[in-house]
Amino acid sequence: MIINADDLAWSRSVDRGIIEAHRAGMVTSASLLATGASFDHAVSLAQATPSLSVGMHLSFYRGTTILAPERVSGITGPDGLLLGSWTSIVSRLVAGTFDLGQLEGELRAQVDRAREAGIQPTHLDGEKHLHLWPSVFDIVCRLAVEYDIREVRVVRERPSVRPIPAGLTWLSARAARVAKGCGLVVSDATIGLTEAATDLAALARLLRRARAPHVEFIVHPGRVDEEFMRIQSVLPNRLVHDREEELAVLTSAEARCLIESAGYELVGRGGWERQ
């Protein structure tokens, strides 16, 4: 099992929470936002923590871009910012009005920023899992191969009647075939998308759903402070105090016992390939 913390570089308080969960022996991997407010801080912590696998949380959902606004006008709004609405993005992808060439340039710039800062990404995934859209996923796989990144995220949750998880799982059936065709590694199952491990009972439920050889457990631990709330006022995020609840679980001895009792070994990126 890989326990992956999304949103590294969202804020310094989130960065600290992710490292805390890693040092507690739980989080084994993290996904870095190249456009995050605390990018430099996150990179510094990651470099000081070589036991933590660090990949990319590719973003074309909200906030600013790495590339200058005039170079990405086909994926942003009139204000030069990313659209901030997954329905708007998907609508434009369906209509063919979302510029895939500009998108590839922006995603490439995000990977380049991490590499130039000294981070060699171990995996690629995407904010709001928008990277799973077929034409976008093809770009992601192309970048993974080009940059020698071995793992990409697919979402493989148990069947659900909820439309978003069901849609992501459906998209991931095609995505897994494409990734494997490119020689990339994907999980056999995913947990943490439809329910967060905000208490031990929730963690136990999640582990009962995780029956597969290689599982990615997606988490969002962090601390909430004044800096976080300032960012929240500009870039609203549904995950606020859930982060601290999840951090409390992920740093508890009881959680480690639950995972061991379920029969899972915690590994970093590359751990699946070695098995």
C-alpha positions in Angstrom: 0.0 0.0 0.0 1.2 3.5 -0.9 -0.3 6.2 1.3 -0.1 9.3 -0.9 -0.7 12.8 0.5 -2.0 15.2 -2.1 -1.5 19.0 -2.0 2.1 19.3 -0.9 2.9 23.1 -1.4 -0.7 24.2 -0.8 0.5 26.0 2.3 3.3 25.7 4.8 0.9 24.3 7.4 -0.2 21.5 5.0 3.5 20.8 4.1 4.3 20.4 7.8 1.3 18.1 8.3 2.4 15.9 5.4 5.9 15.6 6.8 4.6 14.9 10.2 2.4 12.0 8.9 5.4 10.6 7.0 7.6 10.7 10.1 4.9 8.8 12.0 5.6 6.0 9.5 2.3 6.3 7.6 2.5 8.6 4.5 5.0 7.1 2.1 4.4 9.5 -0.9 3.3 13.0 -1.6 2.1 14.9 -4.7 3.6 18.4 -5.2 1.7 21.4 -6.6 4.1 23.3 -8.8 1.7 26.2 -8.6 1.3 26.0 -4.9 1.7 29.0 -2.6 4.4 27.3 -0.5 6.3 25.6 -3.4 9.8 26.6 -2.1 9.0 25.6 1.4 7.6 22.2 0.2 10.7 21.6 -1.9 13.0 22.4 1.1 11.1 19.9 3.3 11.1 17.2 0.6 14.8 17.5 0.0 15.4 17.2 3.8 13.2 14.1 3.8 14.6 11.7 1.1 12.6 8.8 2.4 9.4 10.4 1.1 8.5 9.8 -2.5 7.5 13.0 -4.2 5.6 13.2 -7.5 3.5 15.9 -9.2 -0.1 17.0 -8.5 -0.6 18.4 -12.0 -3.0 21.3 -12.0 -5.0 23.0 -14.6 -8.0 23.5 -12.4 -7.7 26.7 -10.3 -5.3 29.5 -9.5 -2.4 30.7 -11.6 -0.3 29.0 -14.2 3.5 28.6 -14.6 3.5 29.9 -18.1 2.6 33.5 -18.9 -1.1 34.2 -19.4 -0.7 35.0 -23.1 0.7 31.5 -23.6 -2.2 29.7 -22.0 -5.3 31.7 -23.0 -6.8 28.6 -24.4 -7.1 26.9 -21.0 -7.8 29.9 -18.8 -10.6 32.5 -18.4 -10.7 36.1 -19.4 -8.9 37.0 -16.1 -5.9 34.9 -17.1 -6.6 32.4 -14.2 -7.5 28.8 -14.5 -11.2 28.2 -14.8 -11.7 26.8 -11.2 -14.7 24.7 -12.3 -14.3 21.0 -13.3 -17.7 21.2 -15.2 -16.4 24.2 -17.2 -13.2 22.4 -18.0 -14.9 19.2 -19.0 -17.5 21.1 -21.1 -14.6 22.7 -23.1 -12.8 19.4 -23.4 -16.0 17.8 -24.8 -16.5 20.8 -27.2 -12.9 20.7 -28.3 -12.3 24.3 -27.2 -9.8 23.5 -24.5 -6.4 24.0 -26.1 -4.5 20.7 -25.6 -1.3 22.0 -27.0 -1.3 24.9 -24.4 -2.2 22.4 -21.7 0.7 20.1 -22.6 3.0 23.2 -22.4 1.7 24.1 -19.0 2.0 20.6 -17.6 5.5 20.3 -19.0 6.4 23.6 -17.3 5.1 22.3 -14.0 7.2 19.2 -14.2 10.2 21.3 -15.3 9.8 23.6 -12.3 10.0 20.7 -9.9 13.0 19.2 -11.6 14.8 22.6 -11.8 14.3 22.9 -8.0 16.0 19.5 -7.5 12.9 17.2 -7.4 12.9 14.2 -9.7 9.2 13.3 -9.7 8.3 9.6 -8.9 4.7 9.8 -10.1 2.1 11.9 -11.8 -1.5 12.6 -10.8 -3.8 15.5 -11.1 -5.9 18.0 -9.0 -9.5 16.9 -9.0 -8.3 13.8 -11.0 -8.9 15.8 -14.2 -5.8 14.2 -15.6 -7.9 11.1 -16.3 -9.8 12.7 -19.1 -8.7 10.6 -22.2 -7.0 13.3 -24.2 -5.4 14.8 -21.1 -4.3 11.4 -19.9 -2.5 10.7 -23.2 -0.5 13.9 -22.5 0.3 12.8 -19.0 1.5 9.4 -20.1 3.7 11.0 -22.8 5.3 13.3 -20.2 5.8 10.4 -17.8 7.7 8.4 -20.5 9.7 11.5 -21.6 10.7 12.3 -18.0 11.3 8.7 -16.9 8.5 8.9 -14.4 7.3 5.3 -13.7 3.9 5.7 -12.0 0.7 7.4 -12.9 -2.6 7.5 -10.9 -5.7 5.8 -11.9 -8.9 5.7 -9.7 -10.1 2.2 -9.1 -12.6 2.3 -6.3 -15.3 -0.2 -5.7 -18.5 0.3 -7.8 -20.4 3.3 -6.6 -23.7 4.9 -7.5 -22.2 8.3 -6.8 -21.6 10.0 -10.2 -18.2 11.5 -9.8 -16.4 8.3 -8.3 -18.3 6.2 -10.8 -17.2 8.4 -13.7 -13.6 8.5 -12.5 -13.5 4.7 -12.2 -15.0 4.4 -15.7 -12.4 6.7 -17.2 -9.7 4.8 -15.3 -10.5 1.6 -17.1 -9.3 3.1 -20.3 -6.5 5.0 -18.6 -5.0 1.9 -17.0 -4.8 0.2 -20.4 -3.1 3.2 -21.9 -0.6 3.5 -19.0 0.3 -0.1 -19.1 0.7 0.1 -22.9 3.3 2.8 -22.2 5.1 0.6 -19.7 3.8 2.6 -16.7 2.8 1.3 -13.3 -0.7 1.8 -11.9 -2.6 0.7 -8.8 -5.0 -2.3 -8.6 -7.3 -0.3 -6.3 -7.8 3.1 -4.8 -9.2 4.2 -1.4 -9.7 7.6 0.2 -11.6 9.3 -2.7 -15.2 8.9 -1.6 -14.5 8.9 2.2 -11.6 10.4 4.1 -10.0 8.7 7.1 -11.1 11.3 9.6 -11.4 8.8 12.4 -10.4 5.2 13.1 -13.8 3.8 12.2 -13.6 5.4 8.7 -10.1 4.0 8.3 -11.3 0.5 9.1 -14.1 0.9 6.6 -11.7 2.0 3.9 -9.3 -0.9 4.6 -12.2 -3.4 4.2 -12.7 -2.0 0.7 -9.1 -2.2 -0.3 -8.8 -5.9 -1.2 -6.2 -5.8 -4.0 -2.5 -6.6 -4.3 -1.4 -2.9 -4.9 -3.5 -0.1 -3.3 -3.1 3.6 -3.4 -4.6 5.3 -0.3 -5.2 9.0 -1.1 -5.0 11.3 1.9 -5.0 15.1 2.6 -3.4 15.6 6.0 -2.4 19.1 7.2 -2.5 21.8 9.8 -4.9 24.7 9.5 -3.6 28.1 10.5 -3.9 31.8 9.6 -1.9 31.3 6.4 -4.1 28.4 5.3 -7.2 30.5 5.9 -5.8 33.4 3.9 -5.2 31.1 1.0 -8.7 29.6 1.6 -10.3 33.0 1.1 -8.8 33.3 -2.4 -8.8 29.6 -3.5 -11.7 27.9 -1.6 -11.0 24.3 -0.9 -13.6 21.9 0.6 -10.9 20.2 2.7 -10.2 22.4 5.7 -10.6 20.9 9.2 -10.8 17.4 7.7 -7.1 17.8 7.2 -6.3 18.0 10.9 -8.7 15.1 11.6 -7.0 13.0 9.0 -3.6 14.0 10.4 -4.6 12.9 13.9 -5.5 9.4 12.5 -2.4 9.1 10.4 -0.1 9.8 13.3 -1.8 7.4 15.7 -0.4 4.0 16.7 -3.9 2.6 16.3 -4.0 3.4 12.6 -0.7 1.6 11.9 -2.0 -1.4 13.7 -5.2 -1.4 11.6 -3.1 -1.4 8.4 -0.8 -4.1 9.6 -3.8 -6.2 10.7 -5.3 -5.8 7.2 -2.2 -7.4 5.8 -0.7 -4.4 4.0 3.0 -3.4 3.8 3.5 0.3 3.4 5.9 1.1 0.5 7.1 4.2 -1.4 7.0 4.7 -5.1 8.8 1.9 -6.9 7.7 -0.5 -4.2 5.1 -2.2 -6.4 7.7 -2.8 -9.1 10.0 -4.6 -6.8 7.3 -7.0 -5.6 
